[in-house]
Amino acid sequence: MEATECLPWFAAYVKPKHEKMVAMLLCGKGHETFLPTYRRQHKRSKHFDLPLFPGYVFCRCEWSNMLSVLSTPGVFSIVGNGRIPEPVPEEEIENVRRMIQSDLSPCPWPYVSEGHEVSLTSGPLRGLQGHIIDTSQEKWLVVSLQILRRSVAVKLDRASVAVDANAPGSEKHDDARASNRIALRAKQAIGAGVR
């Protein structure tokens, strides 16, 4: 397992409702896999573990061993830019892994691309970064996987949230943008005066 830790993560696009089978087959081929799931209760109190990212299984593999993943039954392709597979950033996988290991019950969420970046200051997810969503007196921390354009959310305690000072929309970031605009206007004014 230690040798695979330095390999990049890739998202395999798989046949719907076959994620668990594909993950087992990839493990059988010697690949480290990650299939994040959440628990859903049916009306008759049956519990089901469903994939947080339906149709995707995460797998560590070498570029030279991509054919081993692609030849696995149920795998359609590896997510990327055009025909070139693109790795999923390690920190995005770790954020999702930490959400699952906490006792906060993550659930699928519509994709969130921008907003106030926050960092949790306490609790089981301390240090985790994501976006905050307010819904009817509840706060949710949303973590997005950019390459899949999908997100996962957990309910939060308001006291554990701190705004990231360098994130877009924060005061520090806005001050930096304002000073950059002033400097650009000054350069334009000097350039206009020279003509």
mmCIF file of the C-alpha atoms, coordinates in Angstrom:
data_MODEL
# 
_entry.id   MODEL 
# 
loop_
_atom_site.group_PDB 
_atom_site.id 
_atom_site.type_symbol 
_atom_site.label_atom_id 
_atom_site.label_alt_id 
_atom_site.label_comp_id 
_atom_site.label_asym_id 
_atom_site.label_entity_id 
_atom_site.label_seq_id 
_atom_site.pdbx_PDB_ins_code 
_atom_site.Cartn_x 
_atom_site.Cartn_y 
_atom_site.Cartn_z 
_atom_site.occupancy 
_atom_site.B_iso_or_equiv 
_atom_site.pdbx_formal_charge 
_atom_site.auth_seq_id 
_atom_site.auth_comp_id 
_atom_site.auth_asym_id 
_atom_site.auth_atom_id 
_atom_site.pdbx_PDB_model_num 
ATOM 1   C CA . MET A 1 1   ? 0.000   0.000  0.000   1.00 0.00 ? 1   MET A CA 1 
ATOM 2   C CA . GLU A 1 2   ? 2.900   2.412  0.730   1.00 0.00 ? 2   GLU A CA 1 
ATOM 3   C CA . ALA A 1 3   ? 4.200   2.211  -2.859  1.00 0.00 ? 3   ALA A CA 1 
ATOM 4   C CA . THR A 1 4   ? 0.852   3.376  -4.258  1.00 0.00 ? 4   THR A CA 1 
ATOM 5   C CA . GLU A 1 5   ? 0.610   6.436  -1.973  1.00 0.00 ? 5   GLU A CA 1 
ATOM 6   C CA . CYS A 1 6   ? 2.832   8.474  -4.301  1.00 0.00 ? 6   CYS A CA 1 
ATOM 7   C CA . LEU A 1 7   ? 0.713   7.640  -7.362  1.00 0.00 ? 7   LEU A CA 1 
ATOM 8   C CA . PRO A 1 8   ? -1.904  10.176 -8.510  1.00 0.00 ? 8   PRO A CA 1 
ATOM 9   C CA . TRP A 1 9   ? -5.654  9.653  -8.106  1.00 0.00 ? 9   TRP A CA 1 
ATOM 10  C CA . PHE A 1 10  ? -7.816  9.374  -11.211 1.00 0.00 ? 10  PHE A CA 1 
ATOM 11  C CA . ALA A 1 11  ? -11.608 9.291  -11.514 1.00 0.00 ? 11  ALA A CA 1 
ATOM 12  C CA . ALA A 1 12  ? -12.869 6.320  -13.509 1.00 0.00 ? 12  ALA A CA 1 
ATOM 13  C CA . TYR A 1 13  ? -16.236 6.909  -15.160 1.00 0.00 ? 13  TYR A CA 1 
ATOM 14  C CA . VAL A 1 14  ? -18.118 3.645  -14.661 1.00 0.00 ? 14  VAL A CA 1 
ATOM 15  C CA . LYS A 1 15  ? -21.416 1.986  -15.505 1.00 0.00 ? 15  LYS A CA 1 
ATOM 16  C CA . PRO A 1 16  ? -24.193 3.355  -13.254 1.00 0.00 ? 16  PRO A CA 1 
ATOM 17  C CA . LYS A 1 17  ? -25.033 1.162  -10.235 1.00 0.00 ? 17  LYS A CA 1 
ATOM 18  C CA . HIS A 1 18  ? -21.821 -0.868 -10.774 1.00 0.00 ? 18  HIS A CA 1 
ATOM 19  C CA . GLU A 1 19  ? -19.463 1.296  -8.710  1.00 0.00 ? 19  GLU A CA 1 
ATOM 20  C CA . LYS A 1 20  ? -18.918 -1.287 -5.931  1.00 0.00 ? 20  LYS A CA 1 
ATOM 21  C CA . MET A 1 21  ? -18.260 -4.098 -8.407  1.00 0.00 ? 21  MET A CA 1 
ATOM 22  C CA . VAL A 1 22  ? -15.757 -1.971 -10.370 1.00 0.00 ? 22  VAL A CA 1 
ATOM 23  C CA . ALA A 1 23  ? -13.986 -0.953 -7.138  1.00 0.00 ? 23  ALA A CA 1 
ATOM 24  C CA . MET A 1 24  ? -13.629 -4.634 -6.152  1.00 0.00 ? 24  MET A CA 1 
ATOM 25  C CA . LEU A 1 25  ? -12.314 -5.577 -9.604  1.00 0.00 ? 25  LEU A CA 1 
ATOM 26  C CA . LEU A 1 26  ? -9.759  -2.749 -9.540  1.00 0.00 ? 26  LEU A CA 1 
ATOM 27  C CA . CYS A 1 27  ? -8.634  -3.817 -6.050  1.00 0.00 ? 27  CYS A CA 1 
ATOM 28  C CA . GLY A 1 28  ? -8.245  -7.341 -7.394  1.00 0.00 ? 28  GLY A CA 1 
ATOM 29  C CA . LYS A 1 29  ? -5.893  -5.947 -10.042 1.00 0.00 ? 29  LYS A CA 1 
ATOM 30  C CA . GLY A 1 30  ? -3.764  -4.361 -7.313  1.00 0.00 ? 30  GLY A CA 1 
ATOM 31  C CA . HIS A 1 31  ? -5.009  -0.760 -7.570  1.00 0.00 ? 31  HIS A CA 1 
ATOM 32  C CA . GLU A 1 32  ? -5.838  1.342  -4.532  1.00 0.00 ? 32  GLU A CA 1 
ATOM 33  C CA . THR A 1 33  ? -9.445  2.518  -4.887  1.00 0.00 ? 33  THR A CA 1 
ATOM 34  C CA . PHE A 1 34  ? -11.684 4.981  -3.102  1.00 0.00 ? 34  PHE A CA 1 
ATOM 35  C CA . LEU A 1 35  ? -15.468 4.756  -3.354  1.00 0.00 ? 35  LEU A CA 1 
ATOM 36  C CA . PRO A 1 36  ? -17.028 7.343  -1.023  1.00 0.00 ? 36  PRO A CA 1 
ATOM 37  C CA . THR A 1 37  ? -20.531 6.374  0.079   1.00 0.00 ? 37  THR A CA 1 
ATOM 38  C CA . TYR A 1 38  ? -23.295 7.790  2.243   1.00 0.00 ? 38  TYR A CA 1 
ATOM 39  C CA . ARG A 1 39  ? -26.107 6.046  4.097   1.00 0.00 ? 39  ARG A CA 1 
ATOM 40  C CA . ARG A 1 40  ? -29.667 6.581  2.913   1.00 0.00 ? 40  ARG A CA 1 
ATOM 41  C CA . GLN A 1 41  ? -32.734 5.299  4.721   1.00 0.00 ? 41  GLN A CA 1 
ATOM 42  C CA . HIS A 1 42  ? -35.669 3.947  2.748   1.00 0.00 ? 42  HIS A CA 1 
ATOM 43  C CA . LYS A 1 43  ? -39.205 4.563  3.981   1.00 0.00 ? 43  LYS A CA 1 
ATOM 44  C CA . ARG A 1 44  ? -39.379 1.050  5.447   1.00 0.00 ? 44  ARG A CA 1 
ATOM 45  C CA . SER A 1 45  ? -36.283 1.809  7.556   1.00 0.00 ? 45  SER A CA 1 
ATOM 46  C CA . LYS A 1 46  ? -33.905 -0.160 5.331   1.00 0.00 ? 46  LYS A CA 1 
ATOM 47  C CA . HIS A 1 47  ? -30.464 1.435  5.014   1.00 0.00 ? 47  HIS A CA 1 
ATOM 48  C CA . PHE A 1 48  ? -28.542 1.624  1.757   1.00 0.00 ? 48  PHE A CA 1 
ATOM 49  C CA . ASP A 1 49  ? -24.945 2.722  1.195   1.00 0.00 ? 49  ASP A CA 1 
ATOM 50  C CA . LEU A 1 50  ? -24.982 4.766  -2.014  1.00 0.00 ? 50  LEU A CA 1 
ATOM 51  C CA . PRO A 1 51  ? -22.052 6.379  -3.858  1.00 0.00 ? 51  PRO A CA 1 
ATOM 52  C CA . LEU A 1 52  ? -21.509 10.076 -3.103  1.00 0.00 ? 52  LEU A CA 1 
ATOM 53  C CA . PHE A 1 53  ? -20.411 10.470 -6.736  1.00 0.00 ? 53  PHE A CA 1 
ATOM 54  C CA . PRO A 1 54  ? -22.658 8.125  -8.737  1.00 0.00 ? 54  PRO A CA 1 
ATOM 55  C CA . GLY A 1 55  ? -20.907 6.748  -11.807 1.00 0.00 ? 55  GLY A CA 1 
ATOM 56  C CA . TYR A 1 56  ? -17.351 7.354  -10.527 1.00 0.00 ? 56  TYR A CA 1 
ATOM 57  C CA . VAL A 1 57  ? -14.692 5.318  -8.726  1.00 0.00 ? 57  VAL A CA 1 
ATOM 58  C CA . PHE A 1 58  ? -11.377 6.874  -7.696  1.00 0.00 ? 58  PHE A CA 1 
ATOM 59  C CA . CYS A 1 59  ? -8.256  4.851  -8.383  1.00 0.00 ? 59  CYS A CA 1 
ATOM 60  C CA . ARG A 1 60  ? -4.512  5.357  -7.921  1.00 0.00 ? 60  ARG A CA 1 
ATOM 61  C CA . CYS A 1 61  ? -2.515  4.228  -10.921 1.00 0.00 ? 61  CYS A CA 1 
ATOM 62  C CA . GLU A 1 62  ? 0.526   4.984  -13.044 1.00 0.00 ? 62  GLU A CA 1 
ATOM 63  C CA . TRP A 1 63  ? 0.197   6.616  -16.452 1.00 0.00 ? 63  TRP A CA 1 
ATOM 64  C CA . SER A 1 64  ? 1.835   3.558  -17.993 1.00 0.00 ? 64  SER A CA 1 
ATOM 65  C CA . ASN A 1 65  ? -0.711  1.230  -16.337 1.00 0.00 ? 65  ASN A CA 1 
ATOM 66  C CA . MET A 1 66  ? -3.851  3.090  -17.473 1.00 0.00 ? 66  MET A CA 1 
ATOM 67  C CA . LEU A 1 67  ? -4.874  0.228  -19.780 1.00 0.00 ? 67  LEU A CA 1 
ATOM 68  C CA . SER A 1 68  ? -5.279  -2.038 -16.744 1.00 0.00 ? 68  SER A CA 1 
ATOM 69  C CA . VAL A 1 69  ? -7.963  0.320  -15.408 1.00 0.00 ? 69  VAL A CA 1 
ATOM 70  C CA . LEU A 1 70  ? -9.639  0.922  -18.770 1.00 0.00 ? 70  LEU A CA 1 
ATOM 71  C CA . SER A 1 71  ? -9.896  -2.813 -19.512 1.00 0.00 ? 71  SER A CA 1 
ATOM 72  C CA . THR A 1 72  ? -11.790 -3.460 -16.263 1.00 0.00 ? 72  THR A CA 1 
ATOM 73  C CA . PRO A 1 73  ? -15.416 -4.500 -16.937 1.00 0.00 ? 73  PRO A CA 1 
ATOM 74  C CA . GLY A 1 74  ? -17.761 -1.596 -16.186 1.00 0.00 ? 74  GLY A CA 1 
ATOM 75  C CA . VAL A 1 75  ? -15.160 1.151  -16.738 1.00 0.00 ? 75  VAL A CA 1 
ATOM 76  C CA . PHE A 1 76  ? -16.057 3.472  -19.629 1.00 0.00 ? 76  PHE A CA 1 
ATOM 77  C CA . SER A 1 77  ? -13.216 5.981  -19.395 1.00 0.00 ? 77  SER A CA 1 
ATOM 78  C CA . ILE A 1 78  ? -10.948 7.958  -17.119 1.00 0.00 ? 78  ILE A CA 1 
ATOM 79  C CA . VAL A 1 79  ? -12.051 11.544 -16.552 1.00 0.00 ? 79  VAL A CA 1 
ATOM 80  C CA . GLY A 1 80  ? -9.797  14.152 -18.061 1.00 0.00 ? 80  GLY A CA 1 
ATOM 81  C CA . ASN A 1 81  ? -9.342  16.995 -20.461 1.00 0.00 ? 81  ASN A CA 1 
ATOM 82  C CA . GLY A 1 82  ? -10.344 15.588 -23.841 1.00 0.00 ? 82  GLY A CA 1 
ATOM 83  C CA . ARG A 1 83  ? -8.598  12.257 -24.314 1.00 0.00 ? 83  ARG A CA 1 
ATOM 84  C CA . ILE A 1 84  ? -5.888  12.975 -21.746 1.00 0.00 ? 84  ILE A CA 1 
ATOM 85  C CA . PRO A 1 85  ? -6.677  11.616 -18.246 1.00 0.00 ? 85  PRO A CA 1 
ATOM 86  C CA . GLU A 1 86  ? -6.336  14.295 -15.588 1.00 0.00 ? 86  GLU A CA 1 
ATOM 87  C CA . PRO A 1 87  ? -5.428  13.458 -11.974 1.00 0.00 ? 87  PRO A CA 1 
ATOM 88  C CA . VAL A 1 88  ? -7.725  14.465 -9.141  1.00 0.00 ? 88  VAL A CA 1 
ATOM 89  C CA . PRO A 1 89  ? -5.833  16.687 -6.647  1.00 0.00 ? 89  PRO A CA 1 
ATOM 90  C CA . GLU A 1 90  ? -4.795  14.776 -3.521  1.00 0.00 ? 90  GLU A CA 1 
ATOM 91  C CA . GLU A 1 91  ? -6.253  17.472 -1.225  1.00 0.00 ? 91  GLU A CA 1 
ATOM 92  C CA . GLU A 1 92  ? -9.722  17.107 -2.793  1.00 0.00 ? 92  GLU A CA 1 
ATOM 93  C CA . ILE A 1 93  ? -9.667  13.340 -2.179  1.00 0.00 ? 93  ILE A CA 1 
ATOM 94  C CA . GLU A 1 94  ? -8.430  13.915 1.392   1.00 0.00 ? 94  GLU A CA 1 
ATOM 95  C CA . ASN A 1 95  ? -11.216 16.472 2.053   1.00 0.00 ? 95  ASN A CA 1 
ATOM 96  C CA . VAL A 1 96  ? -13.871 13.960 0.968   1.00 0.00 ? 96  VAL A CA 1 
ATOM 97  C CA . ARG A 1 97  ? -12.166 11.155 2.947   1.00 0.00 ? 97  ARG A CA 1 
ATOM 98  C CA . ARG A 1 98  ? -12.152 13.303 6.113   1.00 0.00 ? 98  ARG A CA 1 
ATOM 99  C CA . MET A 1 99  ? -15.835 14.155 5.657   1.00 0.00 ? 99  MET A CA 1 
ATOM 100 C CA . ILE A 1 100 ? -16.708 10.462 5.411   1.00 0.00 ? 100 ILE A CA 1 
ATOM 101 C CA . GLN A 1 101 ? -14.602 9.498  8.447   1.00 0.00 ? 101 GLN A CA 1 
ATOM 102 C CA . SER A 1 102 ? -16.280 12.168 10.591  1.00 0.00 ? 102 SER A CA 1 
ATOM 103 C CA . ASP A 1 103 ? -19.631 11.423 12.201  1.00 0.00 ? 103 ASP A CA 1 
ATOM 104 C CA . LEU A 1 104 ? -21.334 14.252 10.290  1.00 0.00 ? 104 LEU A CA 1 
ATOM 105 C CA . SER A 1 105 ? -23.200 12.234 7.601   1.00 0.00 ? 105 SER A CA 1 
ATOM 106 C CA . PRO A 1 106 ? -22.096 13.674 4.244   1.00 0.00 ? 106 PRO A CA 1 
ATOM 107 C CA . CYS A 1 107 ? -24.556 13.793 1.353   1.00 0.00 ? 107 CYS A CA 1 
ATOM 108 C CA . PRO A 1 108 ? -24.404 14.673 -2.366  1.00 0.00 ? 108 PRO A CA 1 
ATOM 109 C CA . TRP A 1 109 ? -24.791 18.377 -3.128  1.00 0.00 ? 109 TRP A CA 1 
ATOM 110 C CA . PRO A 1 110 ? -25.193 20.433 -6.324  1.00 0.00 ? 110 PRO A CA 1 
ATOM 111 C CA . TYR A 1 111 ? -21.819 21.604 -7.613  1.00 0.00 ? 111 TYR A CA 1 
ATOM 112 C CA . VAL A 1 112 ? -20.463 24.796 -6.011  1.00 0.00 ? 112 VAL A CA 1 
ATOM 113 C CA . SER A 1 113 ? -17.696 26.507 -7.953  1.00 0.00 ? 113 SER A CA 1 
ATOM 114 C CA . GLU A 1 114 ? -17.210 29.862 -6.250  1.00 0.00 ? 114 GLU A CA 1 
ATOM 115 C CA . GLY A 1 115 ? -18.140 31.697 -3.096  1.00 0.00 ? 115 GLY A CA 1 
ATOM 116 C CA . HIS A 1 116 ? -16.633 32.432 0.288   1.00 0.00 ? 116 HIS A CA 1 
ATOM 117 C CA . GLU A 1 117 ? -13.877 29.933 0.999   1.00 0.00 ? 117 GLU A CA 1 
ATOM 118 C CA . VAL A 1 118 ? -13.932 28.953 4.671   1.00 0.00 ? 118 VAL A CA 1 
ATOM 119 C CA . SER A 1 119 ? -11.703 26.936 6.942   1.00 0.00 ? 119 SER A CA 1 
ATOM 120 C CA . LEU A 1 120 ? -13.019 24.957 9.915   1.00 0.00 ? 120 LEU A CA 1 
ATOM 121 C CA . THR A 1 121 ? -11.374 25.925 13.206  1.00 0.00 ? 121 THR A CA 1 
ATOM 122 C CA . SER A 1 122 ? -12.642 23.142 15.473  1.00 0.00 ? 122 SER A CA 1 
ATOM 123 C CA . GLY A 1 123 ? -14.293 19.746 15.514  1.00 0.00 ? 123 GLY A CA 1 
ATOM 124 C CA . PRO A 1 124 ? -13.490 16.562 13.580  1.00 0.00 ? 124 PRO A CA 1 
ATOM 125 C CA . LEU A 1 125 ? -12.984 18.462 10.310  1.00 0.00 ? 125 LEU A CA 1 
ATOM 126 C CA . ARG A 1 126 ? -10.619 21.137 11.714  1.00 0.00 ? 126 ARG A CA 1 
ATOM 127 C CA . GLY A 1 127 ? -8.500  22.625 8.911   1.00 0.00 ? 127 GLY A CA 1 
ATOM 128 C CA . LEU A 1 128 ? -10.809 21.412 6.126   1.00 0.00 ? 128 LEU A CA 1 
ATOM 129 C CA . GLN A 1 129 ? -11.587 24.070 3.518   1.00 0.00 ? 129 GLN A CA 1 
ATOM 130 C CA . GLY A 1 130 ? -14.741 24.453 1.468   1.00 0.00 ? 130 GLY A CA 1 
ATOM 131 C CA . HIS A 1 131 ? -17.732 26.709 0.820   1.00 0.00 ? 131 HIS A CA 1 
ATOM 132 C CA . ILE A 1 132 ? -20.546 27.561 3.240   1.00 0.00 ? 132 ILE A CA 1 
ATOM 133 C CA . ILE A 1 133 ? -24.177 27.282 2.198   1.00 0.00 ? 133 ILE A CA 1 
ATOM 134 C CA . ASP A 1 134 ? -27.041 28.616 4.364   1.00 0.00 ? 134 ASP A CA 1 
ATOM 135 C CA . THR A 1 135 ? -30.353 26.748 4.148   1.00 0.00 ? 135 THR A CA 1 
ATOM 136 C CA . SER A 1 136 ? -33.240 27.332 6.560   1.00 0.00 ? 136 SER A CA 1 
ATOM 137 C CA . GLN A 1 137 ? -31.250 27.951 9.756   1.00 0.00 ? 137 GLN A CA 1 
ATOM 138 C CA . GLU A 1 138 ? -28.642 25.285 8.916   1.00 0.00 ? 138 GLU A CA 1 
ATOM 139 C CA . LYS A 1 139 ? -25.084 25.759 7.742   1.00 0.00 ? 139 LYS A CA 1 
ATOM 140 C CA . TRP A 1 140 ? -23.525 23.272 5.348   1.00 0.00 ? 140 TRP A CA 1 
ATOM 141 C CA . LEU A 1 141 ? -19.859 22.905 4.426   1.00 0.00 ? 141 LEU A CA 1 
ATOM 142 C CA . VAL A 1 142 ? -19.597 22.002 0.738   1.00 0.00 ? 142 VAL A CA 1 
ATOM 143 C CA . VAL A 1 143 ? -16.441 20.454 -0.712  1.00 0.00 ? 143 VAL A CA 1 
ATOM 144 C CA . SER A 1 144 ? -16.225 20.260 -4.506  1.00 0.00 ? 144 SER A CA 1 
ATOM 145 C CA . LEU A 1 145 ? -14.269 18.005 -6.817  1.00 0.00 ? 145 LEU A CA 1 
ATOM 146 C CA . GLN A 1 146 ? -13.439 20.385 -9.667  1.00 0.00 ? 146 GLN A CA 1 
ATOM 147 C CA . ILE A 1 147 ? -12.715 17.756 -12.322 1.00 0.00 ? 147 ILE A CA 1 
ATOM 148 C CA . LEU A 1 148 ? -16.074 16.006 -11.762 1.00 0.00 ? 148 LEU A CA 1 
ATOM 149 C CA . ARG A 1 149 ? -17.993 19.239 -11.164 1.00 0.00 ? 149 ARG A CA 1 
ATOM 150 C CA . ARG A 1 150 ? -19.697 17.521 -8.220  1.00 0.00 ? 150 ARG A CA 1 
ATOM 151 C CA . SER A 1 151 ? -19.883 18.389 -4.523  1.00 0.00 ? 151 SER A CA 1 
ATOM 152 C CA . VAL A 1 152 ? -20.415 16.813 -1.096  1.00 0.00 ? 152 VAL A CA 1 
ATOM 153 C CA . ALA A 1 153 ? -21.848 18.547 1.983   1.00 0.00 ? 153 ALA A CA 1 
ATOM 154 C CA . VAL A 1 154 ? -22.020 18.087 5.772   1.00 0.00 ? 154 VAL A CA 1 
ATOM 155 C CA . LYS A 1 155 ? -24.021 20.021 8.395   1.00 0.00 ? 155 LYS A CA 1 
ATOM 156 C CA . LEU A 1 156 ? -21.902 22.349 10.522  1.00 0.00 ? 156 LEU A CA 1 
ATOM 157 C CA . ASP A 1 157 ? -21.773 24.079 13.852  1.00 0.00 ? 157 ASP A CA 1 
ATOM 158 C CA . ARG A 1 158 ? -21.540 27.860 13.221  1.00 0.00 ? 158 ARG A CA 1 
ATOM 159 C CA . ALA A 1 159 ? -18.841 28.279 15.886  1.00 0.00 ? 159 ALA A CA 1 
ATOM 160 C CA . SER A 1 160 ? -16.361 26.092 13.989  1.00 0.00 ? 160 SER A CA 1 
ATOM 161 C CA . VAL A 1 161 ? -16.293 28.264 10.836  1.00 0.00 ? 161 VAL A CA 1 
ATOM 162 C CA . ALA A 1 162 ? -13.698 30.927 9.962   1.00 0.00 ? 162 ALA A CA 1 
ATOM 163 C CA . VAL A 1 163 ? -13.524 32.797 6.644   1.00 0.00 ? 163 VAL A CA 1 
ATOM 164 C CA . ASP A 1 164 ? -10.287 32.232 4.707   1.00 0.00 ? 164 ASP A CA 1 
ATOM 165 C CA . ALA A 1 165 ? -8.614  35.655 4.505   1.00 0.00 ? 165 ALA A CA 1 
ATOM 166 C CA . ASN A 1 166 ? -7.102  34.977 1.081   1.00 0.00 ? 166 ASN A CA 1 
ATOM 167 C CA . ALA A 1 167 ? -10.266 33.613 -0.514  1.00 0.00 ? 167 ALA A CA 1 
ATOM 168 C CA . PRO A 1 168 ? -12.160 35.559 -3.199  1.00 0.00 ? 168 PRO A CA 1 
ATOM 169 C CA . GLY A 1 169 ? -14.793 37.712 -1.536  1.00 0.00 ? 169 GLY A CA 1 
ATOM 170 C CA . SER A 1 170 ? -12.884 38.157 1.728   1.00 0.00 ? 170 SER A CA 1 
ATOM 171 C CA . GLU A 1 171 ? -11.831 41.644 2.899   1.00 0.00 ? 171 GLU A CA 1 
ATOM 172 C CA . LYS A 1 172 ? -8.096  40.938 2.536   1.00 0.00 ? 172 LYS A CA 1 
ATOM 173 C CA . HIS A 1 173 ? -8.600  39.576 -0.984  1.00 0.00 ? 173 HIS A CA 1 
ATOM 174 C CA . ASP A 1 174 ? -10.838 42.521 -1.926  1.00 0.00 ? 174 ASP A CA 1 
ATOM 175 C CA . ASP A 1 175 ? -8.241  45.000 -0.573  1.00 0.00 ? 175 ASP A CA 1 
ATOM 176 C CA . ALA A 1 176 ? -5.543  43.343 -2.696  1.00 0.00 ? 176 ALA A CA 1 
ATOM 177 C CA . ARG A 1 177 ? -7.780  43.478 -5.796  1.00 0.00 ? 177 ARG A CA 1 
ATOM 178 C CA . ALA A 1 178 ? -8.590  47.164 -5.125  1.00 0.00 ? 178 ALA A CA 1 
ATOM 179 C CA . SER A 1 179 ? -4.903  48.094 -4.786  1.00 0.00 ? 179 SER A CA 1 
ATOM 180 C CA . ASN A 1 180 ? -4.151  46.173 -8.018  1.00 0.00 ? 180 ASN A CA 1 
ATOM 181 C CA . ARG A 1 181 ? -6.908  48.133 -9.818  1.00 0.00 ? 181 ARG A CA 1 
ATOM 182 C CA . ILE A 1 182 ? -5.507  51.451 -8.499  1.00 0.00 ? 182 ILE A CA 1 
ATOM 183 C CA . ALA A 1 183 ? -1.997  50.512 -9.663  1.00 0.00 ? 183 ALA A CA 1 
ATOM 184 C CA . LEU A 1 184 ? -3.352  49.521 -13.105 1.00 0.00 ? 184 LEU A CA 1 
ATOM 185 C CA . ARG A 1 185 ? -5.261  52.821 -13.434 1.00 0.00 ? 185 ARG A CA 1 
ATOM 186 C CA . ALA A 1 186 ? -2.124  54.752 -12.455 1.00 0.00 ? 186 ALA A CA 1 
ATOM 187 C CA . LYS A 1 187 ? -0.109  52.926 -15.127 1.00 0.00 ? 187 LYS A CA 1 
ATOM 188 C CA . GLN A 1 188 ? -2.831  53.622 -17.709 1.00 0.00 ? 188 GLN A CA 1 
ATOM 189 C CA . ALA A 1 189 ? -2.940  57.312 -16.743 1.00 0.00 ? 189 ALA A CA 1 
ATOM 190 C CA . ILE A 1 190 ? 0.857   57.627 -17.007 1.00 0.00 ? 190 ILE A CA 1 
ATOM 191 C CA . GLY A 1 191 ? 0.785   55.807 -20.364 1.00 0.00 ? 191 GLY A CA 1 
ATOM 192 C CA . ALA A 1 192 ? -1.980  58.125 -21.646 1.00 0.00 ? 192 ALA A CA 1 
ATOM 193 C CA . GLY A 1 193 ? -0.054  61.228 -20.532 1.00 0.00 ? 193 GLY A CA 1 
ATOM 194 C CA . VAL A 1 194 ? 3.103   60.188 -22.403 1.00 0.00 ? 194 VAL A CA 1 
ATOM 195 C CA . ARG A 1 195 ? 1.432   60.153 -25.818 1.00 0.00 ? 195 ARG A CA 1 
# 
